Amino acid sequence: MSDRWTTFQRGEDELREIEVLIISAQDLKNVKHLTKMRAYAVVYVEKDFHMAKTQVDEHGGTNPTRNQLVKVKFHAKLAEKDVLAAVNVDIYEHGHVREKPVVSARVLLCDVLKGGDASDPVDNPIQCLTVQVWRSSGRPQGLLNLWVPPTGRFLMRRESLSFSVKEVADGEMVEREVATSLGGGGAAVERRSD
């Protein structure tokens, strides 16, 4: 009876959707011995309710890079009711016959969803996290890099983050716009002001 009551209560909850940017993983266990490992990630809060899957990284092997945004839904009151509720990331090796589990990571919702005002970019900084990933045997094996905004939604929808730097060059004020892509690297554009 209690299971049915829990299901009924959870069915009445409002749903919440959060965005998670899966950046990369490094030093994973190689579960493919003859060919290069092709990894992808499955992200969820409630596995039996909703899961999101990234694309397969064909080239990264044990150091997959994705830079892929996924959206995960869960019951909104779960974070209030369960202090151990977490964003789970399971990394699998894509095989022709079956999918092999590689590693898993958990980040508690209370550690990433810290409120803030979704309409105010200053109040919604992006948190870049690096977490330990664990093999099914319980041994640590590698790291996972991900970003989660404290409100659950990214405010900026760009491929890169840019900012301006003003400096004096040859006696003239020069405004240099520096664009930093999510993957690293940067480009500079100069504007001379009169």
C-alpha positions as a Markdown table, in Angstrom:
| # | Residue | x | y | z |
|---|---|---|---|---|
| 1 | Met | 0.0 | 0.0 | 0.0 |
| 2 | Ser | 2.8 | 2.4 | 0.8 |
| 3 | Asp | 4.4 | 2.0 | -2.7 |
| 4 | Arg | 1.1 | 2.9 | -4.3 |
| 5 | Trp | 0.7 | 5.9 | -2.0 |
| 6 | Thr | 4.2 | 7.1 | -2.8 |
| 7 | Thr | 3.6 | 6.7 | -6.6 |
| 8 | Phe | 0.3 | 8.6 | -6.2 |
| 9 | Gln | 2.0 | 11.4 | -4.3 |
| 10 | Arg | 4.9 | 11.6 | -6.8 |
| 11 | Gly | 2.4 | 11.7 | -9.7 |
| 12 | Glu | 0.9 | 14.9 | -8.3 |
| 13 | Asp | 4.3 | 16.6 | -7.9 |
| 14 | Glu | 5.2 | 19.2 | -10.4 |
| 15 | Leu | 8.1 | 18.3 | -12.7 |
| 16 | Arg | 11.4 | 20.2 | -12.8 |
| 17 | Glu | 13.8 | 20.2 | -15.7 |
| 18 | Ile | 17.5 | 20.9 | -15.2 |
| 19 | Glu | 20.3 | 21.4 | -17.7 |
| 20 | Val | 23.7 | 19.7 | -17.4 |
| 21 | Leu | 26.6 | 20.3 | -19.7 |
| 22 | Ile | 28.7 | 17.2 | -19.9 |
| 23 | Ile | 32.1 | 18.4 | -20.9 |
| 24 | Ser | 34.5 | 15.5 | -20.8 |
| 25 | Ala | 35.9 | 12.6 | -18.9 |
| 26 | Gln | 39.5 | 11.5 | -18.5 |
| 27 | Asp | 41.5 | 8.4 | -17.6 |
| 28 | Leu | 38.6 | 6.0 | -17.8 |
| 29 | Lys | 39.1 | 2.2 | -17.7 |
| 30 | Asn | 39.5 | 0.8 | -21.2 |
| 31 | Val | 36.8 | -1.9 | -21.5 |
| 32 | Lys | 37.6 | -2.4 | -25.2 |
| 33 | His | 40.8 | -4.3 | -25.7 |
| 34 | Leu | 41.1 | -4.7 | -29.5 |
| 35 | Thr | 39.6 | -1.4 | -30.8 |
| 36 | Lys | 39.2 | 2.1 | -29.5 |
| 37 | Met | 36.5 | 2.7 | -26.9 |
| 38 | Arg | 33.4 | 4.6 | -28.0 |
| 39 | Ala | 31.8 | 6.2 | -24.9 |
| 40 | Tyr | 28.6 | 8.0 | -24.2 |
| 41 | Ala | 26.9 | 9.2 | -21.0 |
| 42 | Val | 23.4 | 8.6 | -19.6 |
| 43 | Val | 22.3 | 11.4 | -17.2 |
| 44 | Tyr | 19.3 | 11.1 | -14.7 |
| 45 | Val | 18.0 | 12.1 | -11.4 |
| 46 | Glu | 15.3 | 9.4 | -11.2 |
| 47 | Lys | 16.4 | 6.5 | -13.4 |
| 48 | Asp | 12.9 | 4.9 | -13.6 |
| 49 | Phe | 11.3 | 8.3 | -14.6 |
| 50 | His | 13.5 | 10.2 | -17.1 |
| 51 | Met | 17.0 | 9.8 | -18.6 |
| 52 | Ala | 19.0 | 11.8 | -21.2 |
| 53 | Lys | 21.7 | 10.4 | -23.3 |
| 54 | Thr | 24.7 | 12.1 | -25.0 |
| 55 | Gln | 26.0 | 11.3 | -28.4 |
| 56 | Val | 28.7 | 8.6 | -28.7 |
| 57 | Asp | 32.3 | 10.0 | -28.8 |
| 58 | Glu | 33.9 | 8.1 | -31.7 |
| 59 | His | 37.5 | 9.4 | -31.2 |
| 60 | Gly | 38.2 | 10.2 | -27.6 |
| 61 | Gly | 38.7 | 6.6 | -26.3 |
| 62 | Thr | 39.4 | 6.7 | -22.6 |
| 63 | Asn | 39.3 | 10.5 | -22.6 |
| 64 | Pro | 36.0 | 11.3 | -24.2 |
| 65 | Thr | 35.0 | 14.9 | -24.9 |
| 66 | Arg | 31.4 | 15.9 | -25.5 |
| 67 | Asn | 30.6 | 19.5 | -24.6 |
| 68 | Gln | 26.9 | 18.4 | -24.9 |
| 69 | Leu | 24.0 | 19.9 | -23.0 |
| 70 | Val | 21.4 | 17.5 | -21.8 |
| 71 | Lys | 18.0 | 18.2 | -20.0 |
| 72 | Val | 16.8 | 15.9 | -17.3 |
| 73 | Lys | 13.3 | 15.9 | -15.7 |
| 74 | Phe | 12.5 | 14.8 | -12.2 |
| 75 | His | 9.8 | 15.4 | -9.6 |
| 76 | Ala | 10.3 | 18.9 | -8.1 |
| 77 | Lys | 9.8 | 18.0 | -4.5 |
| 78 | Leu | 12.3 | 15.2 | -4.6 |
| 79 | Ala | 15.2 | 17.6 | -3.7 |
| 80 | Glu | 13.2 | 18.7 | -0.6 |
| 81 | Lys | 12.2 | 15.2 | 0.5 |
| 82 | Asp | 15.5 | 13.3 | -0.2 |
| 83 | Val | 18.8 | 14.9 | 0.9 |
| 84 | Leu | 20.6 | 12.2 | -1.1 |
| 85 | Ala | 18.9 | 12.9 | -4.4 |
| 86 | Ala | 21.6 | 13.4 | -7.0 |
| 87 | Val | 22.4 | 14.0 | -10.7 |
| 88 | Asn | 23.8 | 10.6 | -11.8 |
| 89 | Val | 26.0 | 10.2 | -14.8 |
| 90 | Asp | 26.7 | 6.7 | -16.1 |
| 91 | Ile | 29.3 | 6.3 | -18.8 |
| 92 | Tyr | 28.9 | 3.3 | -21.2 |
| 93 | Glu | 31.0 | 1.9 | -24.0 |
| 94 | His | 28.9 | 1.6 | -27.2 |
| 95 | Gly | 29.3 | -1.9 | -28.6 |
| 96 | His | 27.9 | -3.7 | -31.5 |
| 97 | Val | 26.4 | -6.5 | -29.4 |
| 98 | Arg | 25.8 | -4.9 | -26.0 |
| 99 | Glu | 26.5 | -1.7 | -24.1 |
| 100 | Lys | 29.2 | -2.1 | -21.4 |
| 101 | Pro | 29.1 | 0.0 | -18.3 |
| 102 | Val | 32.4 | 1.8 | -17.7 |
| 103 | Val | 32.1 | 4.2 | -14.7 |
| 104 | Ser | 29.5 | 6.2 | -12.8 |
| 105 | Ala | 29.4 | 9.5 | -10.9 |
| 106 | Arg | 26.9 | 11.3 | -8.6 |
| 107 | Val | 26.5 | 14.9 | -7.7 |
| 108 | Leu | 24.0 | 15.8 | -5.0 |
| 109 | Leu | 21.2 | 18.1 | -6.1 |
| 110 | Cys | 21.7 | 20.2 | -2.9 |
| 111 | Asp | 25.3 | 20.8 | -3.9 |
| 112 | Val | 24.4 | 22.2 | -7.4 |
| 113 | Leu | 20.9 | 23.6 | -7.2 |
| 114 | Lys | 21.4 | 26.6 | -4.9 |
| 115 | Gly | 18.7 | 28.9 | -6.0 |
| 116 | Gly | 19.3 | 32.3 | -7.4 |
| 117 | Asp | 17.3 | 34.5 | -9.8 |
| 118 | Ala | 17.0 | 33.0 | -13.2 |
| 119 | Ser | 16.5 | 36.5 | -14.8 |
| 120 | Asp | 19.8 | 37.9 | -13.3 |
| 121 | Pro | 23.0 | 36.6 | -14.9 |
| 122 | Val | 25.1 | 37.8 | -12.0 |
| 123 | Asp | 23.1 | 35.7 | -9.6 |
| 124 | Asn | 23.4 | 32.6 | -11.8 |
| 125 | Pro | 27.1 | 31.7 | -12.1 |
| 126 | Ile | 28.0 | 28.6 | -14.0 |
| 127 | Gln | 29.6 | 26.0 | -11.7 |
| 128 | Cys | 32.2 | 23.9 | -13.4 |
| 129 | Leu | 32.6 | 20.6 | -11.4 |
| 130 | Thr | 35.2 | 17.9 | -11.6 |
| 131 | Val | 34.1 | 14.7 | -9.9 |
| 132 | Gln | 35.6 | 11.3 | -9.3 |
| 133 | Val | 34.0 | 8.5 | -11.3 |
| 134 | Trp | 33.7 | 5.0 | -9.9 |
| 135 | Arg | 33.8 | 1.5 | -11.5 |
| 136 | Ser | 31.1 | -1.0 | -10.7 |
| 137 | Ser | 33.6 | -2.7 | -8.4 |
| 138 | Gly | 33.7 | 0.4 | -6.2 |
| 139 | Arg | 37.2 | 1.5 | -7.2 |
| 140 | Pro | 37.9 | 5.0 | -8.4 |
| 141 | Gln | 38.9 | 5.3 | -12.1 |
| 142 | Gly | 39.1 | 8.7 | -13.8 |
| 143 | Leu | 37.4 | 12.1 | -13.6 |
| 144 | Leu | 34.2 | 13.7 | -15.1 |
| 145 | Asn | 33.9 | 17.4 | -15.9 |
| 146 | Leu | 30.5 | 19.0 | -16.0 |
| 147 | Trp | 28.7 | 22.3 | -15.6 |
| 148 | Val | 25.4 | 22.9 | -13.7 |
| 149 | Pro | 23.9 | 26.3 | -13.1 |
| 150 | Pro | 22.5 | 26.9 | -9.6 |
| 151 | Thr | 19.0 | 27.6 | -10.9 |
| 152 | Gly | 19.1 | 24.6 | -13.2 |
| 153 | Arg | 19.1 | 26.6 | -16.4 |
| 154 | Phe | 21.9 | 28.2 | -18.4 |
| 155 | Leu | 21.1 | 31.8 | -19.2 |
| 156 | Met | 23.6 | 32.3 | -22.1 |
| 157 | Arg | 22.9 | 30.3 | -25.3 |
| 158 | Arg | 26.3 | 30.7 | -27.0 |
| 159 | Glu | 29.0 | 28.5 | -28.3 |
| 160 | Ser | 31.5 | 30.8 | -26.6 |
| 161 | Leu | 31.7 | 33.2 | -23.7 |
| 162 | Ser | 33.3 | 36.6 | -24.6 |
| 163 | Phe | 34.4 | 39.6 | -22.6 |
| 164 | Ser | 36.1 | 42.9 | -23.5 |
| 165 | Val | 39.5 | 44.1 | -22.3 |
| 166 | Lys | 40.4 | 47.8 | -22.7 |
| 167 | Glu | 44.1 | 48.6 | -23.0 |
| 168 | Val | 46.3 | 51.3 | -24.3 |
| 169 | Ala | 48.3 | 50.4 | -27.5 |
| 170 | Asp | 50.6 | 53.0 | -29.2 |
| 171 | Gly | 48.9 | 55.9 | -27.3 |
| 172 | Glu | 45.4 | 54.9 | -28.4 |
| 173 | Met | 42.7 | 53.2 | -26.4 |
| 174 | Val | 42.1 | 49.8 | -27.9 |
| 175 | Glu | 39.2 | 47.6 | -26.9 |
| 176 | Arg | 40.0 | 43.9 | -27.4 |
| 177 | Glu | 37.1 | 41.4 | -27.3 |
| 178 | Val | 38.3 | 38.0 | -26.2 |
| 179 | Ala | 36.2 | 35.0 | -27.0 |
| 180 | Thr | 36.7 | 31.8 | -25.1 |
| 181 | Ser | 35.1 | 28.7 | -26.4 |
| 182 | Leu | 33.7 | 26.1 | -24.1 |
| 183 | Gly | 36.4 | 23.7 | -25.3 |
| 184 | Gly | 39.4 | 26.0 | -24.4 |
| 185 | Gly | 41.1 | 28.2 | -27.0 |
| 186 | Gly | 40.4 | 31.8 | -27.6 |
| 187 | Ala | 40.3 | 34.5 | -30.3 |
| 188 | Ala | 40.8 | 38.2 | -30.0 |
| 189 | Val | 39.2 | 41.0 | -32.0 |
| 190 | Glu | 40.6 | 44.5 | -31.8 |
| 191 | Arg | 38.5 | 47.7 | -31.9 |
| 192 | Arg | 40.2 | 51.1 | -31.9 |
| 193 | Ser | 38.3 | 53.9 | -30.2 |
| 194 | Asp | 38.9 | 57.5 | -31.2 |
